[in-house]
Amino acid sequence: MSSKKEIGSKVRKKILLSILAPGIPSKVLTDNIQFIAEDETKSNSLLYNRKYEVRFFQHGKHFLPTIQFIRENKDLKFPIVKVDQGAVQHILNGADIFAQGVTSVDDFDTNSIVMVSNPQNAIMAVGKSLKPSLECKKGKGKGKVIHNLHWLGDKIWDGIL
């Protein structure tokens, strides 16, 4: 992993445009991007706040909020996919989400960023939908429906690229 570098104002403005965090004011976003760590290829990056807490991770051309940021900012407007207790341990081991374990969904399209919650409504993963919400609920669809991008206890959670 590379070291954390402070982000200059020009780079910060560019990064702000690539952060997906609907419902969060730009002031809050600005306060949460002070340092960046990039891998050797510069294709994966983590954004840190002043306390060196990971706040966003790179997925393609965009930065997505970490679970820590999501839990501290309840105003985020991402769709939520709720799973049953049987799916929880698999998801926390990095597995993708299958329709058979989904109990409820908000409305979304294919390739949408979604939050995955456990039966107690705690966010435990960030994913990308492989199918529209209509095909993601138990009894309505089959197979993988959400690609798991970040989960509790993974390398992003630990601040490792």
C-alpha positions as CSV (number, residue, x, y, z in Angstrom):
1,M,0.0,0.0,0.0
2,S,1.2,3.5,-0.8
3,S,1.4,6.2,1.8
4,K,-1.4,8.8,2.3
5,K,-0.8,12.1,0.6
6,E,-2.6,15.3,1.4
7,I,-5.1,16.4,-1.3
8,G,-4.6,19.9,-2.8
9,S,-7.5,22.1,-3.6
10,K,-7.5,21.5,-7.4
11,V,-7.5,17.7,-6.9
12,R,-10.1,18.0,-4.2
13,K,-12.5,19.8,-6.6
14,K,-12.0,17.0,-9.2
15,I,-12.5,14.3,-6.6
16,L,-15.7,16.0,-5.4
17,L,-17.2,15.6,-8.8
18,S,-16.6,11.9,-8.8
19,I,-18.0,11.1,-5.4
20,L,-21.4,9.3,-5.3
21,A,-23.1,10.4,-2.1
22,P,-26.6,11.6,-2.9
23,G,-28.2,13.7,-0.2
24,I,-24.9,14.8,1.4
25,P,-23.9,18.5,1.3
26,S,-20.7,19.3,-0.5
27,K,-19.3,20.9,2.8
28,V,-19.6,17.5,4.5
29,L,-17.9,15.8,1.6
30,T,-15.1,18.3,1.5
31,D,-14.5,17.8,5.3
32,N,-14.1,14.1,4.7
33,I,-11.5,14.1,2.0
34,Q,-8.2,15.3,3.3
35,F,-5.8,12.5,2.3
36,I,-5.6,10.0,-0.5
37,A,-3.8,6.6,-0.8
38,E,-3.5,5.0,-4.2
39,D,-2.2,1.6,-5.3
40,E,0.7,1.3,-7.7
41,T,-1.5,1.4,-10.8
42,K,-3.5,4.4,-9.5
43,S,-6.7,2.5,-10.3
44,N,-7.7,2.0,-6.7
45,S,-7.8,4.7,-4.1
46,L,-9.0,5.4,-0.6
47,L,-10.0,8.8,0.7
48,Y,-9.4,9.7,4.3
49,N,-10.5,12.5,6.6
50,R,-8.3,14.5,9.0
51,K,-8.4,11.7,11.6
52,Y,-7.1,9.2,8.9
53,E,-10.4,7.4,8.8
54,V,-11.3,5.8,5.5
55,R,-14.3,7.7,4.1
56,F,-14.6,6.7,0.4
57,F,-13.2,4.0,-1.9
58,Q,-12.7,4.0,-5.6
59,H,-14.9,1.9,-7.9
60,G,-14.2,2.5,-11.5
61,K,-14.3,6.3,-12.1
62,H,-16.3,7.0,-9.0
63,F,-15.7,7.2,-5.2
64,L,-18.3,5.4,-3.0
65,P,-18.8,5.9,0.7
66,T,-17.5,3.4,3.2
67,I,-19.8,1.7,5.6
68,Q,-18.3,3.9,8.4
69,F,-19.3,7.1,6.5
70,I,-22.8,5.6,5.6
71,R,-23.5,4.8,9.3
72,E,-22.5,8.4,10.4
73,N,-24.5,10.1,7.6
74,K,-28.1,9.0,7.7
75,D,-29.1,11.5,4.9
76,L,-27.5,9.3,2.1
77,K,-30.1,8.5,-0.5
78,F,-29.0,5.2,-1.8
79,P,-31.5,2.3,-2.3
80,I,-31.4,-0.3,0.4
81,V,-31.5,-4.1,0.0
82,K,-32.4,-6.0,3.2
83,V,-31.3,-9.7,3.6
84,D,-32.3,-12.5,5.9
85,Q,-30.1,-13.7,8.7
86,G,-29.0,-16.7,6.7
87,A,-27.3,-14.5,4.1
88,V,-25.4,-12.3,6.7
89,Q,-22.4,-14.4,7.3
90,H,-21.8,-15.1,3.6
91,I,-22.0,-11.4,2.8
92,L,-19.5,-10.6,5.6
93,N,-17.2,-13.2,4.0
94,G,-17.4,-11.2,0.7
95,A,-20.0,-13.2,-1.1
96,D,-22.3,-11.6,-3.6
97,I,-26.0,-11.2,-2.7
98,F,-28.4,-13.8,-4.1
99,A,-32.1,-13.2,-4.6
100,Q,-32.9,-16.2,-2.3
101,G,-31.6,-14.2,0.7
102,V,-33.3,-10.8,-0.1
103,T,-36.3,-9.9,2.0
104,S,-37.0,-6.4,0.8
105,V,-35.7,-3.8,-1.7
106,D,-36.1,-0.2,-2.5
107,D,-36.6,0.7,-6.2
108,F,-33.5,0.7,-8.4
109,D,-32.2,-0.1,-11.9
110,T,-29.4,-2.5,-13.0
111,N,-25.9,-1.1,-12.2
112,S,-27.2,1.0,-9.3
113,I,-25.1,1.4,-6.2
114,V,-27.1,0.0,-3.2
115,M,-26.6,-0.5,0.5
116,V,-27.2,-3.9,2.0
117,S,-28.7,-4.2,5.4
118,N,-29.1,-7.1,7.9
119,P,-32.4,-8.0,9.4
120,Q,-31.8,-5.4,12.2
121,N,-31.5,-2.6,9.6
122,A,-27.8,-2.1,10.1
123,I,-25.8,-1.4,6.8
124,M,-23.2,-4.1,6.4
125,A,-22.2,-3.9,2.7
126,V,-22.1,-1.7,-0.4
127,G,-22.9,-3.3,-3.7
128,K,-23.7,-2.8,-7.3
129,S,-27.0,-4.2,-8.7
130,L,-26.7,-6.8,-11.4
131,K,-30.5,-6.7,-12.0
132,P,-33.3,-4.2,-11.4
133,S,-35.1,-4.2,-8.0
134,L,-38.1,-6.1,-9.4
135,E,-35.9,-9.2,-10.0
136,C,-34.0,-9.0,-6.7
137,K,-36.5,-10.2,-4.2
138,K,-36.9,-13.8,-3.0
139,G,-39.6,-15.4,-5.1
140,K,-39.2,-12.9,-7.9
141,G,-35.7,-13.7,-9.2
142,K,-32.9,-16.2,-9.0
143,G,-29.1,-16.2,-8.7
144,K,-26.8,-13.3,-8.0
145,V,-28.5,-9.9,-7.9
146,I,-26.0,-7.6,-6.1
147,H,-22.2,-7.6,-6.6
148,N,-20.6,-7.1,-3.2
149,L,-18.0,-4.2,-3.4
150,H,-17.3,-3.4,0.3
151,W,-18.4,-5.2,3.5
152,L,-17.7,-5.0,7.2
153,G,-14.2,-6.3,8.0
154,D,-12.8,-6.2,4.4
155,K,-9.6,-4.5,3.3
156,I,-11.4,-1.2,2.7
157,W,-12.8,-1.3,6.2
158,D,-9.2,-1.8,7.5
159,G,-7.8,1.0,5.2
160,I,-5.8,-1.4,3.0
161,L,-5.6,-1.2,-0.8
